[in-house]
Amino acid sequence: MNALSGDTGIFIRSLATRGATGGLSRAVFDAIKVFDAARFDRVLVETVGVGQDEIDVMSVAQTIVVVSVPGLGDDIQAIKAGILEIADVHVVNKADRPGADLTASEIRESLRLASSAPDSWRPPIIRTVATGGKGFDELREALEEHQSWLTASGALELYERNAATSQIRWAAVDIAMRSTQPGTTHLNELVEGVRIGRLSPHEAAHALVSGKTQLD
């Protein structure tokens, strides 16, 4: 990354998650739109985690790459976390290390056991050695093949709809969070209604979202 940072055709930016639990900052959507408007050919998004709760990347990335490393238990962790099912391309990095064959084999077996539709995408397993630049031609080809499949199968439109849905939901959560800052008159009224038993928490939440300014 240090070597690429001086390239005028590449822009690298770190975004803090700021409390977001899905592994991505809520600003990622806006950043991607800016990069798209600036005519960047590719936008790569790296998440902070790969657990069951850190899969918001599904809502922003058209192609998801899951990277495993032999000898660190990544294969077992991936199976437990359920991330195998979200990957479009699997990469076994540091493939020159002992255990790379076992890691690739276990991922392949897990994919074989997973149920999928006959016309669905079959995630390939690519072996790379980042320090030596090995396997990156194969990885690029796999990414391009997946993009072609998205367009041909109609899955790209489904992705775009899911992405738009996530954007709306995230924006709604942000609005709701701002509306529930301590001290606001509307919130205080609803809190008092719940406290005295005049409202249930569900009714108060509905009133908050709907913008009601007074209690019936």
CNS distance restraints for C-alpha pairs under 8 A (distance, minus, plus):
assign (resid   1 and name CA) (resid   5 and name CA) 6.12 0.50 0.50
assign (resid   2 and name CA) (resid   6 and name CA) 7.56 0.50 0.50
assign (resid   3 and name CA) (resid   7 and name CA) 7.99 0.50 0.50
assign (resid   4 and name CA) (resid  10 and name CA) 7.01 0.50 0.50
assign (resid   5 and name CA) (resid  10 and name CA) 6.84 0.50 0.50
assign (resid   5 and name CA) (resid  11 and name CA) 7.09 0.50 0.50
assign (resid   5 and name CA) (resid  12 and name CA) 6.78 0.50 0.50
assign (resid   6 and name CA) (resid  10 and name CA) 7.90 0.50 0.50
assign (resid  15 and name CA) (resid  25 and name CA) 6.21 0.50 0.50
assign (resid  15 and name CA) (resid  27 and name CA) 7.56 0.50 0.50
assign (resid  15 and name CA) (resid  28 and name CA) 7.61 0.50 0.50
assign (resid  16 and name CA) (resid  24 and name CA) 7.94 0.50 0.50
assign (resid  16 and name CA) (resid  25 and name CA) 5.99 0.50 0.50
assign (resid  17 and name CA) (resid  21 and name CA) 7.80 0.50 0.50
assign (resid  17 and name CA) (resid  23 and name CA) 6.86 0.50 0.50
assign (resid  17 and name CA) (resid  24 and name CA) 5.46 0.50 0.50
assign (resid  17 and name CA) (resid  25 and name CA) 3.96 0.50 0.50
assign (resid  17 and name CA) (resid  26 and name CA) 7.16 0.50 0.50
assign (resid  18 and name CA) (resid  25 and name CA) 6.51 0.50 0.50
assign (resid  20 and name CA) (resid  24 and name CA) 6.55 0.50 0.50
assign (resid  20 and name CA) (resid  25 and name CA) 6.13 0.50 0.50
assign (resid  20 and name CA) (resid  26 and name CA) 7.08 0.50 0.50
assign (resid  21 and name CA) (resid  53 and name CA) 6.86 0.50 0.50
assign (resid  21 and name CA) (resid  54 and name CA) 6.68 0.50 0.50
assign (resid  22 and name CA) (resid  53 and name CA) 5.63 0.50 0.50
assign (resid  22 and name CA) (resid  54 and name CA) 4.13 0.50 0.50
assign (resid  22 and name CA) (resid  55 and name CA) 5.81 0.50 0.50
assign (resid  22 and name CA) (resid  56 and name CA) 4.98 0.50 0.50
assign (resid  22 and name CA) (resid  57 and name CA) 7.88 0.50 0.50
assign (resid  23 and name CA) (resid  47 and name CA) 5.59 0.50 0.50
assign (resid  23 and name CA) (resid  48 and name CA) 5.30 0.50 0.50
assign (resid  23 and name CA) (resid  49 and name CA) 5.71 0.50 0.50
assign (resid  23 and name CA) (resid  50 and name CA) 7.77 0.50 0.50
assign (resid  23 and name CA) (resid  53 and name CA) 7.60 0.50 0.50
assign (resid  23 and name CA) (resid  54 and name CA) 4.48 0.50 0.50
assign (resid  23 and name CA) (resid  55 and name CA) 6.65 0.50 0.50
assign (resid  23 and name CA) (resid  56 and name CA) 6.40 0.50 0.50
assign (resid  23 and name CA) (resid  57 and name CA) 7.51 0.50 0.50
assign (resid  24 and name CA) (resid  28 and name CA) 6.96 0.50 0.50
assign (resid  24 and name CA) (resid  47 and name CA) 6.01 0.50 0.50
assign (resid  24 and name CA) (resid  48 and name CA) 7.03 0.50 0.50
assign (resid  24 and name CA) (resid  54 and name CA) 7.72 0.50 0.50
assign (resid  24 and name CA) (resid  56 and name CA) 6.50 0.50 0.50
assign (resid  24 and name CA) (resid  57 and name CA) 6.96 0.50 0.50
assign (resid  26 and name CA) (resid 170 and name CA) 7.23 0.50 0.50
assign (resid  27 and name CA) (resid  31 and name CA) 6.20 0.50 0.50
assign (resid  28 and name CA) (resid  32 and name CA) 6.12 0.50 0.50
assign (resid  28 and name CA) (resid  60 and name CA) 7.86 0.50 0.50
assign (resid  29 and name CA) (resid  33 and name CA) 6.43 0.50 0.50
assign (resid  29 and name CA) (resid  60 and name CA) 6.71 0.50 0.50
assign (resid  29 and name CA) (resid 167 and name CA) 7.39 0.50 0.50
assign (resid  30 and name CA) (resid  34 and name CA) 6.32 0.50 0.50
assign (resid  31 and name CA) (resid  35 and name CA) 6.26 0.50 0.50
assign (resid  32 and name CA) (resid  36 and name CA) 6.07 0.50 0.50
assign (resid  32 and name CA) (resid  43 and name CA) 6.97 0.50 0.50
assign (resid  33 and name CA) (resid  37 and name CA) 6.12 0.50 0.50
assign (resid  34 and name CA) (resid  38 and name CA) 6.14 0.50 0.50
assign (resid  35 and name CA) (resid  39 and name CA) 6.35 0.50 0.50
assign (resid  35 and name CA) (resid  40 and name CA) 5.62 0.50 0.50
assign (resid  35 and name CA) (resid  43 and name CA) 7.25 0.50 0.50
assign (resid  36 and name CA) (resid  40 and name CA) 5.77 0.50 0.50
assign (resid  36 and name CA) (resid  41 and name CA) 7.84 0.50 0.50
assign (resid  45 and name CA) (resid  57 and name CA) 7.81 0.50 0.50
assign (resid  45 and name CA) (resid  61 and name CA) 7.36 0.50 0.50
assign (resid  47 and name CA) (resid  54 and name CA) 7.89 0.50 0.50
assign (resid  47 and name CA) (resid  57 and name CA) 7.05 0.50 0.50
assign (resid  48 and name CA) (resid  54 and name CA) 7.88 0.50 0.50
assign (resid  49 and name CA) (resid  54 and name CA) 5.77 0.50 0.50
assign (resid  50 and name CA) (resid  54 and name CA) 5.48 0.50 0.50
assign (resid  50 and name CA) (resid  55 and name CA) 6.75 0.50 0.50
assign (resid  50 and name CA) (resid  78 and name CA) 7.98 0.50 0.50
assign (resid  50 and name CA) (resid  81 and name CA) 7.43 0.50 0.50
assign (resid  50 and name CA) (resid  83 and name CA) 6.84 0.50 0.50
assign (resid  51 and name CA) (resid  55 and name CA) 7.26 0.50 0.50
assign (resid  51 and name CA) (resid  81 and name CA) 5.23 0.50 0.50
assign (resid  51 and name CA) (resid  82 and name CA) 7.70 0.50 0.50
assign (resid  51 and name CA) (resid  83 and name CA) 7.18 0.50 0.50
assign (resid  52 and name CA) (resid  81 and name CA) 5.17 0.50 0.50
assign (resid  52 and name CA) (resid  82 and name CA) 6.43 0.50 0.50
assign (resid  52 and name CA) (resid  83 and name CA) 7.14 0.50 0.50
assign (resid  56 and name CA) (resid  60 and name CA) 7.23 0.50 0.50
assign (resid  57 and name CA) (resid  61 and name CA) 5.81 0.50 0.50
assign (resid  57 and name CA) (resid  64 and name CA) 7.67 0.50 0.50
assign (resid  58 and name CA) (resid  62 and name CA) 7.58 0.50 0.50
assign (resid  58 and name CA) (resid  64 and name CA) 7.15 0.50 0.50
assign (resid  58 and name CA) (resid  86 and name CA) 7.34 0.50 0.50
assign (resid  59 and name CA) (resid 159 and name CA) 7.58 0.50 0.50
assign (resid  59 and name CA) (resid 162 and name CA) 6.46 0.50 0.50
assign (resid  59 and name CA) (resid 163 and name CA) 4.81 0.50 0.50
assign (resid  59 and name CA) (resid 166 and name CA) 6.35 0.50 0.50
assign (resid  60 and name CA) (resid 163 and name CA) 6.09 0.50 0.50
assign (resid  62 and name CA) (resid 147 and name CA) 7.74 0.50 0.50
assign (resid  62 and name CA) (resid 156 and name CA) 7.50 0.50 0.50
assign (resid  62 and name CA) (resid 159 and name CA) 6.87 0.50 0.50
assign (resid  63 and name CA) (resid  87 and name CA) 7.89 0.50 0.50
assign (resid  63 and name CA) (resid  88 and name CA) 5.93 0.50 0.50
assign (resid  63 and name CA) (resid  89 and name CA) 7.64 0.50 0.50
assign (resid  63 and name CA) (resid 143 and name CA) 7.09 0.50 0.50
assign (resid  63 and name CA) (resid 146 and name CA) 7.08 0.50 0.50
assign (resid  63 and name CA) (resid 147 and name CA) 7.33 0.50 0.50
assign (resid  64 and name CA) (resid  86 and name CA) 7.08 0.50 0.50
assign (resid  64 and name CA) (resid  87 and name CA) 5.20 0.50 0.50
assign (resid  64 and name CA) (resid  88 and name CA) 5.17 0.50 0.50
assign (resid  64 and name CA) (resid  89 and name CA) 6.44 0.50 0.50
assign (resid  65 and name CA) (resid  87 and name CA) 5.63 0.50 0.50
assign (resid  65 and name CA) (resid  88 and name CA) 6.03 0.50 0.50
assign (resid  65 and name CA) (resid  89 and name CA) 4.83 0.50 0.50
assign (resid  65 and name CA) (resid  90 and name CA) 5.78 0.50 0.50
assign (resid  65 and name CA) (resid  91 and name CA) 6.96 0.50 0.50
assign (resid  66 and name CA) (resid  83 and name CA) 7.73 0.50 0.50
assign (resid  66 and name CA) (resid  84 and name CA) 7.69 0.50 0.50
assign (resid  66 and name CA) (resid  87 and name CA) 5.68 0.50 0.50
assign (resid  66 and name CA) (resid  88 and name CA) 7.88 0.50 0.50
assign (resid  66 and name CA) (resid  89 and name CA) 6.49 0.50 0.50
assign (resid  66 and name CA) (resid  90 and name CA) 5.09 0.50 0.50
assign (resid  66 and name CA) (resid  91 and name CA) 6.13 0.50 0.50
assign (resid  67 and name CA) (resid  90 and name CA) 6.09 0.50 0.50
assign (resid  67 and name CA) (resid  91 and name CA) 4.67 0.50 0.50
assign (resid  67 and name CA) (resid  92 and name CA) 5.89 0.50 0.50
assign (resid  67 and name CA) (resid  93 and name CA) 6.62 0.50 0.50
assign (resid  68 and name CA) (resid  74 and name CA) 5.54 0.50 0.50
assign (resid  68 and name CA) (resid  75 and name CA) 6.77 0.50 0.50
assign (resid  68 and name CA) (resid  90 and name CA) 7.65 0.50 0.50
assign (resid  68 and name CA) (resid  91 and name CA) 6.16 0.50 0.50
assign (resid  68 and name CA) (resid  92 and name CA) 4.93 0.50 0.50
assign (resid  68 and name CA) (resid  93 and name CA) 6.19 0.50 0.50
assign (resid  68 and name CA) (resid 103 and name CA) 7.84 0.50 0.50
assign (resid  69 and name CA) (resid  73 and name CA) 7.91 0.50 0.50
assign (resid  69 and name CA) (resid  74 and name CA) 6.14 0.50 0.50
assign (resid  69 and name CA) (resid  92 and name CA) 5.68 0.50 0.50
assign (resid  69 and name CA) (resid  93 and name CA) 5.35 0.50 0.50
assign (resid  69 and name CA) (resid  94 and name CA) 6.23 0.50 0.50
assign (resid  69 and name CA) (resid  95 and name CA) 7.74 0.50 0.50
assign (resid  69 and name CA) (resid 100 and name CA) 7.48 0.50 0.50
assign (resid  69 and name CA) (resid 103 and name CA) 7.70 0.50 0.50
assign (resid  70 and name CA) (resid  74 and name CA) 6.93 0.50 0.50
assign (resid  70 and name CA) (resid  75 and name CA) 7.81 0.50 0.50
assign (resid  70 and name CA) (resid  92 and name CA) 7.31 0.50 0.50
assign (resid  70 and name CA) (resid  93 and name CA) 7.67 0.50 0.50
assign (resid  70 and name CA) (resid  94 and name CA) 7.16 0.50 0.50
assign (resid  70 and name CA) (resid  95 and name CA) 7.44 0.50 0.50
assign (resid  70 and name CA) (resid  97 and name CA) 6.95 0.50 0.50
assign (resid  70 and name CA) (resid  98 and name CA) 7.18 0.50 0.50
assign (resid  70 and name CA) (resid  99 and name CA) 5.28 0.50 0.50
assign (resid  70 and name CA) (resid 100 and name CA) 5.05 0.50 0.50
assign (resid  70 and name CA) (resid 102 and name CA) 7.83 0.50 0.50
assign (resid  70 and name CA) (resid 103 and name CA) 5.81 0.50 0.50
assign (resid  71 and name CA) (resid  98 and name CA) 7.48 0.50 0.50
assign (resid  71 and name CA) (resid  99 and name CA) 6.07 0.50 0.50
assign (resid  71 and name CA) (resid 100 and name CA) 7.85 0.50 0.50
assign (resid  73 and name CA) (resid  77 and name CA) 6.20 0.50 0.50
assign (resid  74 and name CA) (resid  78 and name CA) 5.82 0.50 0.50
assign (resid  75 and name CA) (resid  79 and name CA) 6.36 0.50 0.50
assign (resid  75 and name CA) (resid 103 and name CA) 5.94 0.50 0.50
assign (resid  75 and name CA) (resid 106 and name CA) 6.89 0.50 0.50
assign (resid  75 and name CA) (resid 107 and name CA) 6.65 0.50 0.50
assign (resid  76 and name CA) (resid  80 and name CA) 6.24 0.50 0.50
assign (resid  77 and name CA) (resid  81 and name CA) 5.96 0.50 0.50
assign (resid  78 and name CA) (resid  82 and name CA) 6.04 0.50 0.50
assign (resid  78 and name CA) (resid  83 and name CA) 5.48 0.50 0.50
assign (resid  78 and name CA) (resid  84 and name CA) 6.10 0.50 0.50
assign (resid  79 and name CA) (resid  83 and name CA) 6.75 0.50 0.50
assign (resid  79 and name CA) (resid  84 and name CA) 6.31 0.50 0.50
assign (resid  79 and name CA) (resid 110 and name CA) 7.69 0.50 0.50
assign (resid  82 and name CA) (resid  86 and name CA) 7.78 0.50 0.50
assign (resid  83 and name CA) (resid  87 and name CA) 6.68 0.50 0.50
assign (resid  84 and name CA) (resid 107 and name CA) 7.87 0.50 0.50
assign (resid  84 and name CA) (resid 110 and name CA) 7.92 0.50 0.50
assign (resid  84 and name CA) (resid 111 and name CA) 7.51 0.50 0.50
assign (resid  87 and name CA) (resid 123 and name CA) 6.93 0.50 0.50
assign (resid  88 and name CA) (resid 121 and name CA) 7.49 0.50 0.50
assign (resid  88 and name CA) (resid 122 and name CA) 7.56 0.50 0.50
assign (resid  88 and name CA) (resid 123 and name CA) 4.95 0.50 0.50
assign (resid  88 and name CA) (resid 124 and name CA) 7.58 0.50 0.50
assign (resid  88 and name CA) (resid 146 and name CA) 7.47 0.50 0.50
assign (resid  89 and name CA) (resid 123 and name CA) 4.93 0.50 0.50
assign (resid  89 and name CA) (resid 124 and name CA) 5.42 0.50 0.50
assign (resid  89 and name CA) (resid 125 and name CA) 6.37 0.50 0.50
assign (resid  89 and name CA) (resid 126 and name CA) 7.55 0.50 0.50
assign (resid  89 and name CA) (resid 142 and name CA) 7.19 0.50 0.50
assign (resid  89 and name CA) (resid 143 and name CA) 7.44 0.50 0.50
assign (resid  90 and name CA) (resid 123 and name CA) 6.64 0.50 0.50
assign (resid  90 and name CA) (resid 124 and name CA) 6.09 0.50 0.50
assign (resid  90 and name CA) (resid 125 and name CA) 4.65 0.50 0.50
assign (resid  90 and name CA) (resid 126 and name CA) 6.10 0.50 0.50
assign (resid  91 and name CA) (resid 125 and name CA) 5.69 0.50 0.50
assign (resid  91 and name CA) (resid 126 and name CA) 4.75 0.50 0.50
assign (resid  91 and name CA) (resid 127 and name CA) 5.70 0.50 0.50
assign (resid  91 and name CA) (resid 128 and name CA) 6.89 0.50 0.50
assign (resid  91 and name CA) (resid 139 and name CA) 7.97 0.50 0.50
assign (resid  92 and name CA) (resid 100 and name CA) 6.97 0.50 0.50
assign (resid  92 and name CA) (resid 103 and name CA) 7.35 0.50 0.50
assign (resid  92 and name CA) (resid 104 and name CA) 6.64 0.50 0.50
assign (resid  92 and name CA) (resid 125 and name CA) 7.17 0.50 0.50
assign (resid  92 and name CA) (resid 126 and name CA) 6.18 0.50 0.50
assign (resid  92 and name CA) (resid 127 and name CA) 4.79 0.50 0.50
assign (resid  92 and name CA) (resid 128 and name CA) 6.18 0.50 0.50
assign (resid  93 and name CA) (resid 127 and name CA) 5.90 0.50 0.50
assign (resid  93 and name CA) (resid 128 and name CA) 4.72 0.50 0.50
assign (resid  93 and name CA) (resid 129 and name CA) 5.55 0.50 0.50
assign (resid  93 and name CA) (resid 130 and name CA) 6.81 0.50 0.50
assign (resid  94 and name CA) (resid 100 and name CA) 7.49 0.50 0.50
assign (resid  94 and name CA) (resid 127 and name CA) 7.81 0.50 0.50
assign (resid  94 and name CA) (resid 128 and name CA) 6.19 0.50 0.50
assign (resid  94 and name CA) (resid 129 and name CA) 4.74 0.50 0.50
assign (resid  94 and name CA) (resid 130 and name CA) 6.79 0.50 0.50
assign (resid  95 and name CA) (resid 100 and name CA) 5.15 0.50 0.50
assign (resid  95 and name CA) (resid 101 and name CA) 7.86 0.50 0.50
assign (resid  95 and name CA) (resid 127 and name CA) 5.66 0.50 0.50
assign (resid  95 and name CA) (resid 128 and name CA) 5.66 0.50 0.50
assign (resid  95 and name CA) (resid 129 and name CA) 5.70 0.50 0.50
assign (resid  96 and name CA) (resid 100 and name CA) 7.01 0.50 0.50
assign (resid  96 and name CA) (resid 129 and name CA) 6.68 0.50 0.50
assign (resid  99 and name CA) (resid 103 and name CA) 6.23 0.50 0.50
assign (resid 100 and name CA) (resid 104 and name CA) 6.21 0.50 0.50
assign (resid 101 and name CA) (resid 105 and name CA) 6.02 0.50 0.50
assign (resid 102 and name CA) (resid 106 and name CA) 6.09 0.50 0.50
assign (resid 103 and name CA) (resid 107 and name CA) 6.27 0.50 0.50
assign (resid 104 and name CA) (resid 108 and name CA) 6.09 0.50 0.50
assign (resid 104 and name CA) (resid 125 and name CA) 6.97 0.50 0.50
assign (resid 105 and name CA) (resid 109 and name CA) 6.15 0.50 0.50
assign (resid 106 and name CA) (resid 110 and name CA) 6.15 0.50 0.50
assign (resid 107 and name CA) (resid 111 and name CA) 6.23 0.50 0.50
assign (resid 108 and name CA) (resid 112 and name CA) 6.16 0.50 0.50
assign (resid 108 and name CA) (resid 125 and name CA) 7.51 0.50 0.50
assign (resid 109 and name CA) (resid 113 and name CA) 6.31 0.50 0.50
assign (resid 110 and name CA) (resid 114 and name CA) 6.29 0.50 0.50
assign (resid 116 and name CA) (resid 120 and name CA) 6.51 0.50 0.50
assign (resid 121 and name CA) (resid 146 and name CA) 7.74 0.50 0.50
assign (resid 121 and name CA) (resid 149 and name CA) 7.60 0.50 0.50
assign (resid 124 and name CA) (resid 142 and name CA) 7.23 0.50 0.50
assign (resid 126 and name CA) (resid 135 and name CA) 6.99 0.50 0.50
assign (resid 126 and name CA) (resid 138 and name CA) 6.89 0.50 0.50
assign (resid 126 and name CA) (resid 139 and name CA) 6.21 0.50 0.50
assign (resid 127 and name CA) (resid 135 and name CA) 5.87 0.50 0.50
assign (resid 128 and name CA) (resid 133 and name CA) 7.35 0.50 0.50
assign (resid 128 and name CA) (resid 134 and name CA) 5.29 0.50 0.50
assign (resid 128 and name CA) (resid 135 and name CA) 4.40 0.50 0.50
assign (resid 128 and name CA) (resid 136 and name CA) 6.53 0.50 0.50
assign (resid 129 and name CA) (resid 133 and name CA) 5.86 0.50 0.50
assign (resid 129 and name CA) (resid 134 and name CA) 4.98 0.50 0.50
assign (resid 129 and name CA) (resid 135 and name CA) 6.67 0.50 0.50
assign (resid 130 and name CA) (resid 134 and name CA) 6.55 0.50 0.50
assign (resid 135 and name CA) (resid 139 and name CA) 6.25 0.50 0.50
assign (resid 136 and name CA) (resid 140 and name CA) 6.03 0.50 0.50
assign (resid 137 and name CA) (resid 141 and name CA) 6.24 0.50 0.50
assign (resid 138 and name CA) (resid 142 and name CA) 6.22 0.50 0.50
assign (resid 139 and name CA) (resid 143 and name CA) 6.29 0.50 0.50
assign (resid 140 and name CA) (resid 144 and name CA) 6.22 0.50 0.50
assign (resid 141 and name CA) (resid 145 and name CA) 6.07 0.50 0.50
assign (resid 142 and name CA) (resid 146 and name CA) 6.22 0.50 0.50
assign (resid 143 and name CA) (resid 147 and name CA) 6.32 0.50 0.50
assign (resid 144 and name CA) (resid 148 and name CA) 6.25 0.50 0.50
assign (resid 145 and name CA) (resid 149 and name CA) 6.17 0.50 0.50
assign (resid 146 and name CA) (resid 150 and name CA) 6.14 0.50 0.50
assign (resid 147 and name CA) (resid 151 and name CA) 6.51 0.50 0.50
assign (resid 148 and name CA) (resid 152 and name CA) 6.17 0.50 0.50
assign (resid 149 and name CA) (resid 153 and name CA) 5.77 0.50 0.50
assign (resid 149 and name CA) (resid 155 and name CA) 7.93 0.50 0.50
assign (resid 150 and name CA) (resid 154 and name CA) 6.00 0.50 0.50
assign (resid 150 and name CA) (resid 155 and name CA) 4.89 0.50 0.50
assign (resid 150 and name CA) (resid 156 and name CA) 4.88 0.50 0.50
assign (resid 151 and name CA) (resid 155 and name CA) 6.58 0.50 0.50
assign (resid 151 and name CA) (resid 156 and name CA) 5.59 0.50 0.50
assign (resid 154 and name CA) (resid 158 and name CA) 7.13 0.50 0.50
assign (resid 155 and name CA) (resid 159 and name CA) 6.25 0.50 0.50
assign (resid 156 and name CA) (resid 160 and name CA) 6.25 0.50 0.50
assign (resid 157 and name CA) (resid 161 and name CA) 6.26 0.50 0.50
assign (resid 158 and name CA) (resid 162 and name CA) 6.20 0.50 0.50
assign (resid 159 and name CA) (resid 163 and name CA) 6.04 0.50 0.50
assign (resid 160 and name CA) (resid 164 and name CA) 6.15 0.50 0.50
assign (resid 161 and name CA) (resid 165 and name CA) 6.18 0.50 0.50
assign (resid 162 and name CA) (resid 166 and name CA) 6.23 0.50 0.50
assign (resid 163 and name CA) (resid 167 and name CA) 6.24 0.50 0.50
assign (resid 164 and name CA) (resid 168 and name CA) 6.31 0.50 0.50
assign (resid 165 and name CA) (resid 169 and name CA) 6.24 0.50 0.50
assign (resid 166 and name CA) (resid 170 and name CA) 5.99 0.50 0.50
assign (resid 167 and name CA) (resid 171 and name CA) 6.08 0.50 0.50
assign (resid 168 and name CA) (resid 172 and name CA) 6.09 0.50 0.50
assign (resid 169 and name CA) (resid 173 and name CA) 6.21 0.50 0.50
assign (resid 170 and name CA) (resid 174 and name CA) 6.28 0.50 0.50
assign (resid 171 and name CA) (resid 175 and name CA) 6.26 0.50 0.50
assign (resid 172 and name CA) (resid 176 and name CA) 6.10 0.50 0.50
assign (resid 173 and name CA) (resid 177 and name CA) 6.02 0.50 0.50
assign (resid 174 and name CA) (resid 178 and name CA) 6.28 0.50 0.50
assign (resid 175 and name CA) (resid 179 and name CA) 6.20 0.50 0.50
assign (resid 176 and name CA) (resid 180 and name CA) 6.28 0.50 0.50
assign (resid 176 and name CA) (resid 208 and name CA) 7.77 0.50 0.50
assign (resid 176 and name CA) (resid 209 and name CA) 6.89 0.50 0.50
assign (resid 177 and name CA) (resid 181 and name CA) 6.73 0.50 0.50
assign (resid 179 and name CA) (resid 184 and name CA) 7.52 0.50 0.50
assign (resid 179 and name CA) (resid 187 and name CA) 7.33 0.50 0.50
assign (resid 179 and name CA) (resid 208 and name CA) 7.66 0.50 0.50
assign (resid 180 and name CA) (resid 184 and name CA) 7.33 0.50 0.50
assign (resid 180 and name CA) (resid 187 and name CA) 6.10 0.50 0.50
assign (resid 181 and name CA) (resid 187 and name CA) 7.83 0.50 0.50
assign (resid 182 and name CA) (resid 187 and name CA) 7.41 0.50 0.50
assign (resid 182 and name CA) (resid 188 and name CA) 7.76 0.50 0.50
assign (resid 183 and name CA) (resid 187 and name CA) 7.30 0.50 0.50
assign (resid 183 and name CA) (resid 188 and name CA) 6.58 0.50 0.50
assign (resid 184 and name CA) (resid 188 and name CA) 6.12 0.50 0.50
assign (resid 185 and name CA) (resid 189 and name CA) 6.29 0.50 0.50
assign (resid 186 and name CA) (resid 190 and name CA) 6.48 0.50 0.50
assign (resid 186 and name CA) (resid 208 and name CA) 7.73 0.50 0.50
assign (resid 186 and name CA) (resid 213 and name CA) 6.24 0.50 0.50
assign (resid 186 and name CA) (resid 214 and name CA) 7.76 0.50 0.50
assign (resid 187 and name CA) (resid 191 and name CA) 6.01 0.50 0.50
assign (resid 187 and name CA) (resid 208 and name CA) 7.42 0.50 0.50
assign (resid 188 and name CA) (resid 192 and name CA) 6.11 0.50 0.50
assign (resid 189 and name CA) (resid 193 and name CA) 6.20 0.50 0.50
assign (resid 189 and name CA) (resid 214 and name CA) 7.67 0.50 0.50
assign (resid 189 and name CA) (resid 215 and name CA) 7.84 0.50 0.50
assign (resid 190 and name CA) (resid 194 and name CA) 6.30 0.50 0.50
assign (resid 190 and name CA) (resid 199 and name CA) 7.64 0.50 0.50
assign (resid 190 and name CA) (resid 204 and name CA) 5.62 0.50 0.50
assign (resid 190 and name CA) (resid 207 and name CA) 7.98 0.50 0.50
assign (resid 190 and name CA) (resid 208 and name CA) 7.87 0.50 0.50
assign (resid 190 and name CA) (resid 215 and name CA) 7.76 0.50 0.50
assign (resid 191 and name CA) (resid 195 and name CA) 6.08 0.50 0.50
assign (resid 191 and name CA) (resid 204 and name CA) 7.70 0.50 0.50
assign (resid 192 and name CA) (resid 196 and name CA) 6.21 0.50 0.50
assign (resid 193 and name CA) (resid 197 and name CA) 6.17 0.50 0.50
assign (resid 193 and name CA) (resid 198 and name CA) 4.94 0.50 0.50
assign (resid 193 and name CA) (resid 199 and name CA) 5.13 0.50 0.50
assign (resid 193 and name CA) (resid 200 and name CA) 8.00 0.50 0.50
assign (resid 193 and name CA) (resid 204 and name CA) 7.72 0.50 0.50
assign (resid 193 and name CA) (resid 215 and name CA) 7.99 0.50 0.50
assign (resid 194 and name CA) (resid 198 and name CA) 5.90 0.50 0.50
assign (resid 194 and name CA) (resid 199 and name CA) 4.72 0.50 0.50
assign (resid 194 and name CA) (resid 200 and name CA) 5.69 0.50 0.50
assign (resid 194 and name CA) (resid 201 and name CA) 6.20 0.50 0.50
assign (resid 194 and name CA) (resid 204 and name CA) 7.14 0.50 0.50
assign (resid 199 and name CA) (resid 203 and name CA) 5.92 0.50 0.50
assign (resid 199 and name CA) (resid 204 and name CA) 6.18 0.50 0.50
assign (resid 200 and name CA) (resid 204 and name CA) 6.24 0.50 0.50
assign (resid 201 and name CA) (resid 205 and name CA) 6.08 0.50 0.50
assign (resid 202 and name CA) (resid 206 and name CA) 6.19 0.50 0.50
assign (resid 203 and name CA) (resid 207 and name CA) 6.16 0.50 0.50
assign (resid 204 and name CA) (resid 208 and name CA) 6.16 0.50 0.50
assign (resid 205 and name CA) (resid 209 and name CA) 6.23 0.50 0.50
assign (resid 206 and name CA) (resid 210 and name CA) 5.96 0.50 0.50
assign (resid 207 and name CA) (resid 211 and name CA) 5.98 0.50 0.50
assign (resid 207 and name CA) (resid 212 and name CA) 5.19 0.50 0.50
assign (resid 207 and name CA) (resid 213 and name CA) 7.99 0.50 0.50
assign (resid 208 and name CA) (resid 212 and name CA) 6.44 0.50 0.50
